[in-house]
Amino acid sequence: MSESSDNTAPTVVLDGQGLTPADVVAIARGRVRARVSDEAHSRNAAAERLVLELLERGDLLYGVTTGVGALRT
């Protein structure tokens, strides 16, 4: 966790590696802010491009082209 630049509230940086249960609780209770790191944004964008590519090919993707749980077909 690091201090935000405006010193109003601490910020938890969501980077896909360092999130702790205590961080989750603090975010959920509004004690800290959460921010997605630039690297995590890049990884998410790459994953989105892959999903779109697979869909364009017509591949079935569990949870994307198929229902999950009660929504399964």
Secondary structure, DSSP 8 states (H G I E B T S, - for coil): -EE-TTSSSEEEEE-SS---HHHHHHHHTTSSEEEE-HHHHHHHHHHHHHHHHHHHHT---TTTTS--GGG--
